[in-house]
């Protein structure tokens, strides 16, 4: 059967596109997703949970072979490669929205004005705001900045449900001069606030459930094929006419008038490269025939560099069962470096660091560069084999301004940690690393459940024993007091420990026709390749000052609206 539109990838963007394009009863839509299906009646409890710390560790929902490099590769010694890290990229219907932290914010108006200034005509703040509103059903606020009829419910954890640790952090933020803002998605300004989340009735609100509900999936013109892995794009001359996908162990060709890649900022450029769309030199080196010489494919991959300051939470201040959410509040502030917009830094307060018993005892102040200037990441092919994961180098901290602001930010967090409010509810602060050791103990299994229960009992024992255990078994090379007083050690810690926050974006950017690095036009159409479009975070001209799920939903809503209007 031939289709009008074939959508590859049933993540946040793909779910939106499938819903909006199939709303026209004559328009036949096929949605292909490599991961498992999720319907309103079959959401695993780990995904439905308000607390996301199980789903994003569960390998059932990941591309398990994907590894990335986060630190920059040295230009002076390119053979001295930084270590590979496992990267939890979603492989499940709903994509990242099915396993992420459910943070539902938009970024700054200046982000989208910058998109337009970089060549994404029609993507300034005034143009995108109606689509942010279209995405959401805000359960707390109304007015010109909010939507009330969208498919994704948005809410905040009321202060009455915050645990004592979160309340102490709020007191410390205020003492540091931060102003309380009731609405993170209101006017974009400095302050602290209850975090906005895509959540209702203590349940995750993923794109799969919001956009692929029963009524949508009942449409005769919409076909959803899960556990279906794309093998190749198909062409008739220069025109993309379909995809080859593996279904139930065999390869099947699907034909369509248009193919839309919605596979994310890591896999979308990989699919393009295998099809001969990308930098000519790289393609020739792999023996791939060049279909379109687009140097921007896979280039300038971005994420938000992040580090953390953790501490032990005294028993009375821990999560108290009023909500499953572990992040109740956050803060944005302005670093003051020349040229940076307001709100260029972000701090999230996590009152629980993992699902297990030790995680319930450890809090984290998670700092990330909201407005990063590091744009040196890259996605390249390791092989032409469609089963081989690409080579991914984020090259975080490639811009020294990001290092400087993380150093300054850690000092600010250190001062907050030393306030009376936090000293009353926490002890034993330490610089936190999301290391392989942390990741390994974060895997959900009986061994880790039992081991952490034993360790947690010891940590709740005498203070001297707790301090020794944290220093001996938790701290990874850098201690709080030494990095607070020694700039060289602070910088070394940041360069070693900084990771992204799973906001991969910008690797197939939209832009002007005269921009040699633009991969698509502002509607996502791939330059020089009729019949092929990209709709996901790859298109971002620059990563916004936000968690990327809601901006991705907005982007898909806006492009789908344009496609429907064009017929």
C-alpha positions as CSV (number, residue, x, y, z in Angstrom):
1,X,0.0,0.0,0.0
2,X,1.2,3.5,-0.8
3,X,0.9,6.4,1.6
4,X,0.7,10.1,1.3
5,X,3.1,10.6,4.3
6,X,5.5,8.1,5.9
7,X,6.7,9.3,9.3
8,X,9.9,7.6,10.6
9,X,10.1,7.8,14.4
10,X,7.2,7.9,16.8
11,X,8.7,10.2,19.4
12,X,7.4,13.6,20.4
13,X,7.6,15.1,16.9
14,X,6.4,12.0,15.1
15,X,3.4,11.7,17.4
16,X,2.4,15.2,16.7
17,X,2.8,14.8,13.0
18,X,0.9,11.6,12.9
19,X,-2.0,13.2,14.7
20,X,-2.2,16.4,12.7
21,X,-1.6,15.0,9.3
22,X,-4.1,12.1,9.7
23,X,-6.8,14.5,10.8
24,X,-7.5,14.9,7.1
25,X,-9.5,11.7,6.3
26,X,-8.2,11.5,2.7
27,X,-4.6,11.7,3.7
28,X,-3.0,8.3,4.3
29,X,-0.3,8.3,7.1
30,X,2.1,5.6,8.1
31,X,4.0,6.0,11.4
32,X,7.0,3.7,11.9
33,X,8.6,3.4,15.4
34,X,11.5,1.2,16.3
35,X,10.4,0.7,19.9
36,X,7.5,-0.9,21.6
37,X,3.9,0.3,21.4
38,X,2.2,2.4,24.1
39,X,-1.5,2.8,24.2
40,X,-3.7,4.3,26.9
41,X,-4.3,0.8,28.2
42,X,-0.8,-0.5,28.0
43,X,1.5,2.1,29.5
44,X,4.1,0.3,31.7
45,X,4.0,1.6,35.3
46,X,7.6,2.7,35.1
47,X,6.6,5.1,32.2
48,X,3.3,6.2,33.7
49,X,5.0,7.1,37.0
50,X,5.3,10.7,38.0
51,X,8.8,9.8,39.2
52,X,10.9,9.3,36.0
53,X,14.0,7.8,37.6
54,X,13.1,4.2,36.7
55,X,12.0,4.7,33.1
56,X,15.1,6.5,32.0
57,X,17.3,3.8,33.5
58,X,15.3,0.9,32.0
59,X,17.1,-0.6,29.0
60,X,13.7,-1.9,27.6
61,X,13.1,1.7,26.5
62,X,16.6,2.6,25.1
63,X,18.8,2.3,22.1
64,X,21.1,0.1,24.3
65,X,24.2,0.3,22.1
66,X,24.4,4.0,21.8
67,X,27.5,5.6,23.4
68,X,28.7,9.2,23.1
69,X,31.7,11.4,24.0
70,X,30.9,14.5,26.0
71,X,34.3,16.1,26.5
72,X,36.0,18.0,23.7
73,X,38.5,16.1,21.5
74,X,41.9,17.8,21.8
75,X,43.0,19.5,18.6
76,X,46.6,19.1,19.7
77,X,46.3,15.4,20.3
78,X,43.2,14.1,18.4
79,X,44.1,10.4,19.1
80,X,43.7,11.0,22.8
81,X,40.0,10.5,22.8
82,X,37.8,11.2,25.9
83,X,35.9,8.2,27.3
84,X,32.6,6.9,25.8
85,X,29.5,7.2,27.9
86,X,26.2,5.3,27.6
87,X,23.5,7.6,26.3
88,X,19.9,7.0,27.3
89,X,18.2,7.7,24.0
90,X,14.6,6.6,24.0
91,X,13.4,3.7,21.8
92,X,9.7,3.5,22.6
93,X,6.5,5.2,21.2
94,X,6.5,8.7,22.5
95,X,10.3,8.9,22.4
96,X,11.9,11.1,25.0
97,X,8.5,12.2,26.3
98,X,8.0,8.6,27.5
99,X,11.1,8.4,29.7
100,X,12.3,12.0,30.3
101,X,12.0,14.1,33.5
102,X,8.7,15.5,32.3
103,X,10.0,19.1,32.5
104,X,7.7,21.3,30.4
105,X,9.2,24.7,29.7
106,X,9.7,26.7,26.6
107,X,12.9,28.8,26.8
108,X,13.3,32.5,26.3
109,X,11.7,34.8,23.7
110,X,15.3,35.7,22.7
111,X,15.9,32.1,21.7
112,X,13.4,32.1,19.0
113,X,14.3,35.6,17.8
114,X,17.8,34.2,17.4
115,X,16.4,31.3,15.4
116,X,15.0,33.8,12.9
117,X,18.2,35.8,12.9
118,X,20.1,32.6,12.0
119,X,17.9,32.1,9.0
120,X,14.8,30.3,10.3
121,X,12.4,32.7,8.8
122,X,9.0,32.7,10.6
123,X,10.4,31.2,13.8
124,X,10.6,34.3,16.0
125,X,8.9,34.4,19.4
126,X,5.7,36.0,18.2
127,X,5.4,33.3,15.5
128,X,6.1,30.3,17.8
129,X,4.1,31.4,20.9
130,X,0.7,30.4,19.3
131,X,2.1,26.8,18.9
132,X,3.4,26.6,22.4
133,X,-0.1,27.5,23.4
134,X,-1.5,24.9,21.0
135,X,0.6,22.2,22.6
136,X,-0.5,22.7,26.2
137,X,-3.5,22.4,28.5
138,X,-2.3,24.5,31.4
139,X,-4.0,23.3,34.6
140,X,-2.9,26.2,36.7
141,X,-2.7,29.4,34.7
142,X,-4.6,31.2,31.9
143,X,-3.9,34.3,29.9
144,X,-2.1,35.3,26.7
145,X,1.0,33.1,27.5
146,X,-0.9,29.9,28.1
147,X,-3.0,27.3,26.3
148,X,-6.0,25.7,27.8
149,X,-7.1,23.2,25.0
150,X,-3.9,21.4,24.0
151,X,-3.1,17.7,24.2
152,X,-0.4,17.9,26.8
153,X,-1.5,18.8,30.4
154,X,0.9,21.2,32.2
155,X,1.0,21.7,35.9
156,X,3.2,22.5,38.9
157,X,3.7,20.8,42.2
158,X,2.1,23.2,44.7
159,X,4.3,24.5,47.5
160,X,2.1,22.8,50.1
161,X,3.4,19.4,48.7
162,X,7.1,20.3,48.6
163,X,9.2,18.2,50.9
164,X,11.2,19.9,53.7
165,X,14.4,19.8,51.6
166,X,12.8,21.6,48.7
167,X,11.4,24.3,51.1
168,X,14.9,24.8,52.6
169,X,16.4,25.2,49.1
170,X,13.6,27.8,48.4
171,X,14.6,29.7,51.5
172,X,18.3,29.6,50.5
173,X,17.4,30.8,47.0
174,X,15.5,33.7,48.4
175,X,18.3,34.6,50.8
176,X,20.7,34.7,47.8
177,X,18.5,37.4,46.3
178,X,16.3,35.3,43.9
179,X,12.7,36.3,43.5
180,X,9.9,33.8,43.7
181,X,8.0,33.5,40.4
182,X,4.7,31.5,40.5
183,X,4.9,30.6,36.9
184,X,8.0,29.3,35.1
185,X,6.2,29.7,31.7
186,X,5.1,33.2,32.5
187,X,7.2,36.3,31.6
188,X,10.8,35.0,31.2
189,X,12.8,36.6,33.9
190,X,15.3,35.7,36.7
191,X,13.9,34.0,39.8
192,X,12.9,30.6,41.2
193,X,9.6,28.8,40.7
194,X,7.8,25.5,40.9
195,X,8.9,23.6,37.8
196,X,6.3,23.1,35.0
197,X,5.8,19.4,34.2
198,X,3.9,17.4,31.5
199,X,1.8,15.6,34.1
200,X,-1.7,15.1,35.4
201,X,-3.0,13.3,38.4
202,X,0.5,12.1,39.3
203,X,0.8,10.5,35.9
204,X,3.2,11.2,33.0
205,X,1.6,12.9,30.0
206,X,3.7,11.7,27.0
207,X,3.3,12.6,23.4
208,X,2.2,9.1,22.7
209,X,-0.7,9.3,25.0
210,X,-1.5,12.9,24.3
211,X,-1.4,12.8,20.5
212,X,-2.0,9.1,19.7
213,X,-5.1,8.5,21.9
214,X,-7.8,6.0,21.1
215,X,-9.7,8.4,18.8
216,X,-6.7,9.2,16.8
217,X,-5.6,5.6,16.4
218,X,-9.1,4.7,15.3
219,X,-8.7,6.7,12.1
220,X,-8.8,4.4,9.1
221,X,-6.2,6.5,7.3
222,X,-3.5,6.2,10.1
223,X,-1.3,3.1,10.4
224,X,1.0,2.8,13.4
225,X,3.8,0.1,13.0
226,X,5.9,-0.3,16.1
227,X,8.9,-2.6,16.6
228,X,9.8,-1.5,13.1
229,X,13.3,-0.4,12.4
230,X,14.2,1.7,9.4
231,X,16.9,0.3,7.1
232,X,17.2,2.8,4.3
233,X,15.5,5.7,2.5
234,X,14.3,4.8,-1.0
235,X,14.7,7.0,-4.1
236,X,13.5,7.3,-7.6
237,X,16.2,9.4,-9.2
238,X,16.6,12.5,-6.9
239,X,13.2,12.0,-5.2
240,X,12.7,10.3,-1.9
241,X,9.8,7.9,-2.5
242,X,9.7,5.7,0.6
243,X,11.6,3.7,3.2
244,X,12.8,0.2,3.7
245,X,12.1,-1.0,7.2
246,X,12.5,-4.3,9.1
247,X,9.2,-5.6,10.4
248,X,9.0,-9.0,12.2
249,X,12.5,-10.0,11.0
250,X,12.0,-9.2,7.3
251,X,12.6,-6.1,5.2
252,X,9.6,-4.4,3.8
253,X,9.5,-1.4,1.4
254,X,6.9,1.3,2.1
255,X,6.2,3.9,-0.6
256,X,4.9,7.4,0.0
257,X,4.6,10.8,-1.5
258,X,6.7,12.3,1.3
259,X,8.9,10.9,4.0
260,X,9.4,12.7,7.3
261,X,12.4,11.9,9.5
262,X,11.5,12.3,13.2
263,X,14.2,10.2,14.7
264,X,16.0,12.8,16.8
265,X,19.2,14.8,16.6
266,X,21.4,11.7,16.7
267,X,19.7,9.2,14.4
268,X,18.2,11.6,11.9
269,X,21.6,12.8,10.6
270,X,22.8,9.2,10.6
271,X,19.9,8.2,8.3
272,X,20.6,11.2,6.0
273,X,24.3,10.3,5.8
274,X,23.6,6.7,4.9
275,X,21.4,8.0,2.1
276,X,24.3,10.0,0.7
277,X,23.0,13.3,2.1
278,X,25.8,15.2,4.0
279,X,29.4,16.3,3.7
280,X,30.8,15.1,0.5
281,X,34.3,14.2,1.9
282,X,32.9,12.1,4.7
283,X,30.6,10.3,2.4
284,X,33.3,9.5,-0.2
285,X,35.5,8.2,2.6
286,X,32.8,5.6,3.4
287,X,32.2,4.7,-0.2
288,X,28.7,6.3,-0.2
289,X,27.4,7.8,-3.4
290,X,26.7,11.5,-2.9
291,X,23.1,12.4,-3.3
292,X,23.2,15.9,-1.9
293,X,26.4,17.7,-0.6
294,X,25.1,19.2,2.6
295,X,28.0,19.9,5.0
296,X,25.6,20.7,7.9
297,X,24.4,17.2,8.3
298,X,25.6,16.0,11.7
299,X,27.5,19.2,12.4
300,X,27.1,21.6,15.3
301,X,25.3,19.1,17.6
302,X,24.4,20.8,20.9
303,X,23.3,20.0,24.4
304,X,23.3,22.0,27.7
305,X,26.5,21.3,29.7
306,X,25.7,20.4,33.3
307,X,27.3,19.6,36.6
308,X,25.9,18.9,40.1
309,X,26.4,19.5,43.8
310,X,25.0,16.7,45.9
311,X,24.5,16.3,49.7
312,X,23.1,13.9,52.2
313,X,19.5,14.7,53.3
314,X,18.7,14.3,56.9
315,X,15.9,11.9,57.5
316,X,13.1,14.4,58.4
317,X,13.8,16.5,55.3
318,X,13.4,13.8,52.7
319,X,10.5,13.1,50.3
320,X,7.4,12.6,52.4
321,X,5.0,10.9,50.1
322,X,2.8,13.9,49.2
323,X,4.0,13.6,45.6
324,X,6.1,11.2,43.5
325,X,7.8,14.1,41.8
326,X,11.4,14.6,42.9
327,X,12.1,18.0,41.4
328,X,9.8,20.6,43.0
329,X,11.5,23.9,42.2
330,X,14.2,25.4,40.0
331,X,15.9,28.7,39.5
332,X,17.2,30.7,36.5
333,X,19.7,33.5,36.9
334,X,21.8,35.7,34.7
335,X,25.6,35.2,34.8
336,X,26.3,38.7,33.7
337,X,29.0,37.7,31.2
338,X,29.1,40.1,28.2
339,X,26.6,39.4,25.5
340,X,24.7,36.7,27.3
341,X,20.9,37.1,27.5
342,X,19.1,37.2,30.8
343,X,18.4,33.8,32.4
344,X,21.4,32.2,30.8
345,X,21.9,29.8,33.7
346,X,19.6,27.2,35.3
347,X,19.5,25.2,38.6
348,X,17.1,22.4,39.3
349,X,16.6,21.1,42.9
350,X,16.3,17.3,43.0
351,X,15.3,16.1,46.5
352,X,15.9,12.5,45.4
353,X,18.7,11.4,43.1
354,X,17.7,7.9,42.2
355,X,15.0,5.3,42.6
356,X,16.9,3.2,45.2
357,X,17.3,3.5,48.9
358,X,20.5,5.6,48.7
359,X,19.0,7.8,46.0
360,X,16.3,8.7,48.5
361,X,19.0,10.0,50.8
362,X,20.9,12.1,48.3
363,X,19.9,15.5,47.0
364,X,21.3,17.3,44.0
365,X,21.5,20.9,42.9
366,X,21.8,20.4,39.1
367,X,23.4,23.3,37.3
368,X,23.3,23.7,33.6
369,X,24.2,26.4,31.1
370,X,20.9,27.5,29.8
371,X,22.4,29.5,27.0
372,X,25.4,27.5,25.8
373,X,27.9,28.7,23.3
374,X,29.4,25.3,22.7
375,X,28.4,24.4,19.1
376,X,31.2,22.0,18.1
377,X,29.4,18.6,18.5
378,X,29.2,16.2,15.6
379,X,27.4,13.0,14.5
380,X,29.3,10.8,12.0
381,X,28.9,7.4,10.6
382,X,30.9,4.5,12.1
383,X,29.7,2.3,9.3
384,X,27.2,2.1,6.5
385,X,25.5,-0.7,8.3
386,X,22.1,0.5,9.4
387,X,22.4,-1.5,12.7
388,X,25.6,0.3,13.7
389,X,25.2,3.3,16.0
390,X,26.8,6.5,14.8
391,X,29.9,8.2,16.2
392,X,28.6,11.0,18.5
393,X,30.8,13.7,20.0
394,X,29.0,16.4,21.9
395,X,32.2,18.4,22.5
396,X,30.7,20.1,25.5
397,X,32.6,23.0,27.0
398,X,34.3,23.7,23.6
399,X,33.6,27.4,24.3
400,X,35.4,28.7,27.4
401,X,32.5,30.9,28.4
402,X,30.6,27.7,29.3
403,X,33.5,26.6,31.6
404,X,33.7,30.0,33.2
405,X,29.9,30.1,33.9
406,X,29.9,26.6,35.4
407,X,32.8,27.5,37.7
408,X,31.0,30.6,38.8
409,X,27.7,28.7,39.1
410,X,29.3,26.0,41.3
411,X,30.7,28.6,43.6
412,X,27.1,30.1,43.9
413,X,25.7,26.7,44.7
414,X,28.4,26.2,47.2
415,X,27.4,29.4,49.0
416,X,23.8,28.3,48.9
417,X,24.8,24.9,50.3
418,X,26.5,26.7,53.2
419,X,23.4,28.7,54.3
420,X,21.8,27.9,57.6
421,X,18.6,26.7,55.8
422,X,20.5,23.9,53.9
423,X,22.9,23.1,56.7
424,X,19.8,22.4,58.8
425,X,18.6,19.7,56.5
426,X,21.7,18.3,54.7
427,X,25.3,17.3,55.5
428,X,28.3,16.1,53.6
429,X,28.1,18.1,50.4
430,X,30.2,16.7,47.5
431,X,30.7,17.5,43.7
432,X,28.5,15.0,41.9
433,X,29.4,13.0,38.8
434,X,27.1,10.9,36.6
435,X,29.7,8.3,36.2
436,X,29.6,4.7,35.0
437,X,29.6,3.7,38.6
438,X,26.5,5.8,39.3
439,X,24.9,4.5,36.1
440,X,25.6,0.9,37.0
441,X,24.0,1.1,40.4
442,X,21.1,3.0,38.9
443,X,20.1,-0.1,36.9
444,X,16.8,-1.5,38.2
445,X,17.5,-5.0,39.5
446,X,17.3,-7.0,42.7
447,X,21.0,-6.8,43.4
448,X,21.0,-3.0,43.4
449,X,17.8,-2.8,45.4
450,X,19.3,-5.0,48.2
451,X,22.8,-3.4,48.1
452,X,21.5,0.1,48.3
453,X,19.2,-0.8,51.2
454,X,22.2,-2.0,53.2
455,X,24.3,1.0,52.3
456,X,21.4,3.3,53.2
457,X,21.1,1.8,56.6
458,X,24.8,2.6,57.2
459,X,24.4,6.1,55.9
460,X,21.7,6.7,58.4
461,X,24.0,5.6,61.2
462,X,26.6,7.7,63.1
463,X,27.7,10.9,61.3
464,X,31.4,9.9,61.3
465,X,30.6,6.7,59.6
466,X,28.4,8.4,57.0
467,X,31.1,11.0,56.2
468,X,33.7,8.2,55.8
469,X,31.4,6.2,53.6
470,X,30.6,9.1,51.3
471,X,34.2,10.2,51.1
472,X,35.4,6.6,50.5
473,X,32.7,5.2,48.2
474,X,30.7,8.1,46.8
475,X,33.1,11.0,46.1
476,X,34.9,10.5,42.8
477,X,38.2,12.4,43.0
478,X,37.1,15.9,44.0
479,X,35.9,17.1,47.4
480,X,33.6,20.0,48.1
481,X,36.0,22.2,50.2
482,X,38.9,21.7,47.9
483,X,37.1,22.7,44.7
484,X,35.5,25.7,46.6
485,X,39.0,27.1,47.4
486,X,41.1,25.9,44.5
487,X,40.1,27.2,41.0
488,X,42.3,24.7,39.2
489,X,40.7,21.8,40.9
490,X,37.2,23.3,40.3
491,X,38.0,23.6,36.6
492,X,39.4,20.1,36.5
493,X,36.3,18.7,38.1
494,X,34.0,20.5,35.7
495,X,35.9,19.4,32.7
496,X,35.9,15.8,33.9
497,X,32.3,15.7,35.2
498,X,30.3,17.9,32.9
499,X,27.7,16.0,30.9
500,X,24.7,17.0,28.8
501,X,21.2,16.8,30.0
502,X,19.8,14.7,27.1
503,X,18.9,17.7,25.0
504,X,20.6,16.6,21.8
505,X,19.7,19.1,19.1
506,X,20.8,21.2,16.1
507,X,22.5,18.5,14.0
508,X,20.4,19.2,10.8
509,X,19.6,22.9,11.1
510,X,17.0,24.8,9.2
511,X,18.1,28.1,7.6
512,X,18.4,30.4,4.6
513,X,19.2,28.9,1.2
514,X,22.4,30.8,1.1
515,X,23.7,29.3,4.4
516,X,26.0,26.4,3.4
517,X,25.4,24.8,6.8
518,X,21.6,24.8,6.6
519,X,20.3,21.3,5.9
520,X,16.6,22.2,5.5
521,X,14.5,25.2,4.7
522,X,12.3,26.7,7.5
523,X,9.6,24.1,6.8
524,X,12.0,21.1,7.3
525,X,12.3,20.3,3.6
526,X,15.8,18.8,3.0
527,X,17.7,20.9,0.4
528,X,18.1,19.3,-2.9
529,X,16.1,16.2,-2.0
530,X,12.5,16.3,-3.1
531,X,10.1,14.3,-1.0
532,X,12.1,14.3,2.2
533,X,11.6,16.4,5.3
534,X,13.0,16.5,8.8
535,X,10.9,17.4,11.8
536,X,12.6,17.0,15.2
537,X,15.2,18.8,17.4
538,X,17.8,18.4,14.7
539,X,16.2,21.4,13.0
540,X,16.9,23.8,15.9
541,X,19.2,26.6,14.7
542,X,20.5,26.8,18.3
543,X,19.3,24.9,21.5
544,X,16.9,27.1,23.4
545,X,17.1,27.9,27.1
546,X,14.8,25.0,28.0
547,X,14.3,21.3,28.3
548,X,13.8,20.4,24.6
549,X,10.6,18.3,24.7
550,X,8.1,21.1,24.6
551,X,10.0,23.1,22.0
552,X,10.1,19.9,19.9
553,X,6.3,19.6,20.2
554,X,5.9,23.2,19.3
555,X,8.1,22.8,16.2
556,X,6.1,19.8,15.0
557,X,2.8,21.6,15.6
558,X,4.0,24.6,13.5
559,X,5.3,22.5,10.6
560,X,2.3,20.3,10.6
561,X,0.0,23.4,10.5
562,X,1.9,24.7,7.5
563,X,1.7,21.4,5.7
564,X,-2.0,21.1,6.2
565,X,-2.6,24.7,5.1
566,X,-0.6,24.0,1.9
567,X,-2.8,21.0,1.2
